[in-house]
Amino acid sequence: MRPFIFSLIAFVMTAPLANAQDAKMKTKPLSDQMAATVMEVWKERSKKWSYDDGVVQDGMNEIWRRTGNAVYFKYVQSKMDEFISPEGVIDTYSQDHFNIDNVKNGTVLLDLYKVTGQQKYFKAATILWEQLQKHPRTKEGGFWHKKIYPNQMWLDGLYMGQPFYAEYAALINNKPAFDDIANQFIFMEKNARDAKTGLLYHGWDESKVERWADPKTGLSPHIWARAMGWYAMALVDVLDNFPKDHPKRKELINILNRLSTAIKRVQNNKTGVWYDILDRPNDKGNYFESSASAMFVYAIAKGVRMQYLPQSYFAVADKGYKGMQQEFVEQRAENMVNLKGTVTVSGLGGKPYRDGSYAYYLSEKVITNDPKGVGAFLKAINEMEIAAMPKPGLGKTVVLDSYFNNETKKDQSGNVVSWHYKWEEMSNGGFSMWGEQFNNAGFKTSTLYNAPTAANLKNASVYIIVDPDTQKESPKPNFIGANDIKNITDWVKAGGVLILMGNDTGNVEFDHFNQLAKNFGVQFNKDSKGRVVGNKFEMGKAIVPAGNELFKTAEQLYIKEYSTLKLVAPAKSVLKDKDGNNMMAVAKLGKGSVFVIGDPWLYNEYVDGRKLPAEYDNFKAGQDLVNWVGKQFIKR
């Protein structure tokens, strides 16, 4: 009996722990739970082209890029396709309304265009760009919020128009547009900022004749939190595409810092979230509002990550995020959550007339799962989940070669651009997904357009050379020469991490590349293995053996049409194909490390989840490689 009793006691004691562990394993990240709710709640087509949808879709796209789960991308594309015809016409949209809200979804269209290359998305985005070129303005040049609201600028309008304006301008290389973009923020802060608190009023009427406007200042009566949130999100998103050498970039960052200081001051100390009306925090009827709280968390967390804001401000975002989970998040079903506490709308003027009074703001309905709140929360969750990821790359830069691999083409505007395996390239042949994995691990990414020298490799921690050009690919290819080999080898010996990615025969310049690889005990065999017919993906399957020193989470990889490797010391194999050929190798030389593979491999087509079946772990493999790179700098 004693063994039985002892076993029973042990079972009773360990069962709760096992159940808790099972529950923990089954619980998905909050981003996935919120995204699952999105796809259930908003299955049907919206009645009209609306910015509400665009906020949600931006959030879904950001989670897709971080996780590689293409279910989210496909959802976004399907929702846009409900409105975009094959000719690029936007259903229910009218340019003549000059409603800046209708421009917001242009950011989603541009993402779809960059990823898929489908012209219908670019054509639709161009219609929105053309609206901005004709959009009515104040005397100093600020965009009216809507044609029906003459002479008025609202904080909301900065988010609706400027991130798209900046992204489209960057895409077509329209440099003069960035003066105009910066001025929209400068005008709004100048006209709407309260000197005492640093907070910004919801709206400003240049004519000062609107009933809600102060006859002296033209300002609306109160400071609405979500309007501030729109403005804050607009700043951090515009900076993604704003030229780093533009003289007004610094002013935008200064505005963000002033704004964040004001937001921090009005954060509720007890809950960590923010009131709906920020200038009346203690007045009867005021309430904590979820969409504004999400926007503030997102803008501040991203501002810290991008180093626009001091690191100390992360505590503001963290407190707000934890407060949101306590105040606004409820379980909807297993691995699904709801977001409570979002006011449906708040505006100024119109019919029936909205006078901007405190009583008016409190009269608007507060609901669960409003798209504006959910979209902003998706963006906030994504930022906070990025922040929670390990950061082995802090203070380190990954440099991608664009000298030996320097193919060019003309873009949609006729500009000659470098392409094929580039950080900024979101199409199939780009490295945008892998680049974001490096960024999320704390690395900075940059591109080297010149031959490697001791000087321009000095600040590089990692240097990647991919698929050096043949004469077929470039009329004047830059072959790897003796000086290049010496500079790169010396840099590795001093502690650099070098990544060499070849290709199968006929698609890469092997002779000079092999001269470099030889210094690390590697030779590309100039062959082509892993041929795949059509979508028979199993032909490109590579199984990662248990205990692999490099791939800690990826178990099954997809690699097609690669060159095998011949290895001597100091190189060693880290993955072989089914025939026993070396597919990948690592080497140590001096203080540095080298990784070699006979294929570009981690380009978007086989990483972003849109093409490969879910059983293949290429996205995880990219993250594993990033983590391996980070470990090379530990305890040196």
Stockholm file with secondary structure:
# STOCKHOLM 1.0

chainA/1-636         MRPFIFSLIAFVMTAPLANAQDAKMKTKPLSDQMAATVMEVWKERSKKWSYDDGVVQDGMNEIWRRTGNAVYFKYVQSKMDEFISPEGVIDTYSQDHFNIDNVKNGTVLLDLYKVTGQQKYFKAATILWEQLQKHPRTKEGGFWHKKIYPNQMWLDGLYMGQPFYAEYAALINNKPAFDDIANQFIFMEKNARDAKTGLLYHGWDESKVERWADPKTGLSPHIWARAMGWYAMALVDVLDNFPKDHPKRKELINILNRLSTAIKRVQNNKTGVWYDILDRPNDKGNYFESSASAMFVYAIAKGVRMQYLPQSYFAVADKGYKGMQQEFVEQRAENMVNLKGTVTVSGLGGKPYRDGSYAYYLSEKVITNDPKGVGAFLKAINEMEIAAMPKPGLGKTVVLDSYFNNETKKDQSGNVVSWHYKWEEMSNGGFSMWGEQFNNAGFKTSTLYNAPTAANLKNASVYIIVDPDTQKESPKPNFIGANDIKNITDWVKAGGVLILMGNDTGNVEFDHFNQLAKNFGVQFNKDSKGRVVGNKFEMGKAIVPAGNELFKTAEQLYIKEYSTLKLVAPAKSVLKDKDGNNMMAVAKLGKGSVFVIGDPWLYNEYVDGRKLPAEYDNFKAGQDLVNWVGKQFIKR
#=GR chainA/1-636 SS CHHHHHHHHHHHHHHHHHHHHHHHHHCCCHHHHHHHHHHHHTCSCCSSCCHHHHHHHHHHHHHHHHHCCHHHHHHHHHHHHTTBCTTCCBTTCCGGGCBGGGGTTHHHHHHHHHHHCCHHHHHHHHHHHHHHHHCCBCTTSCBCSBTTBTTEEEHHHHHHHHHHHHHHHHHHTCTTHHHHHHHHHHHHHHHHBCTTTCCBCSEEETTSCSTTSCTTTCBCSSCBHHHHHHHHHHHHHHTTTSCTTCTTHHHHHHHHHHHHHHHHHTSCTTTSCCBSBTTCTTSTTCCBCHHHHHHHHHHHHHHHHTTSSCGGGHHHHHHHHHHHHHHTEEEEETTEEEECCEESCCCSBTTTTBCCCHHHHHHSCEESSCHHHHHHHHHHHHHHHHHTSCCTTTTCEEEEECSSSCCEEECTTSCEEECSSCTTCCSTTCCHHHHHHHHHTTCEEEEECSCCCTTTTTTCSEEEEESCCCTTTCSSCCCCCHHHHHHHHHHHHTTCEEEEECCSTTSSCHHHHHHHHHTTTEEECCCCBCCCCTTCGGGGEEECCTTCSSCSSCCEEECCSBCCEEECTTCEEEEECTTSCEEEEEEEETTEEEEEESSCCCSGGGTSSSSSCTTCCHHHHHHHHHHHHHHTTTTC
#=GC SS_cons         CHHHHHHHHHHHHHHHHHHHHHHHHHCCCHHHHHHHHHHHHTCSCCSSCCHHHHHHHHHHHHHHHHHCCHHHHHHHHHHHHTTBCTTCCBTTCCGGGCBGGGGTTHHHHHHHHHHHCCHHHHHHHHHHHHHHHHCCBCTTSCBCSBTTBTTEEEHHHHHHHHHHHHHHHHHHTCTTHHHHHHHHHHHHHHHHBCTTTCCBCSEEETTSCSTTSCTTTCBCSSCBHHHHHHHHHHHHHHTTTSCTTCTTHHHHHHHHHHHHHHHHHTSCTTTSCCBSBTTCTTSTTCCBCHHHHHHHHHHHHHHHHTTSSCGGGHHHHHHHHHHHHHHTEEEEETTEEEECCEESCCCSBTTTTBCCCHHHHHHSCEESSCHHHHHHHHHHHHHHHHHTSCCTTTTCEEEEECSSSCCEEECTTSCEEECSSCTTCCSTTCCHHHHHHHHHTTCEEEEECSCCCTTTTTTCSEEEEESCCCTTTCSSCCCCCHHHHHHHHHHHHTTCEEEEECCSTTSSCHHHHHHHHHTTTEEECCCCBCCCCTTCGGGGEEECCTTCSSCSSCCEEECCSBCCEEECTTCEEEEECTTSCEEEEEEEETTEEEEEESSCCCSGGGTSSSSSCTTCCHHHHHHHHHHHHHHTTTTC
//
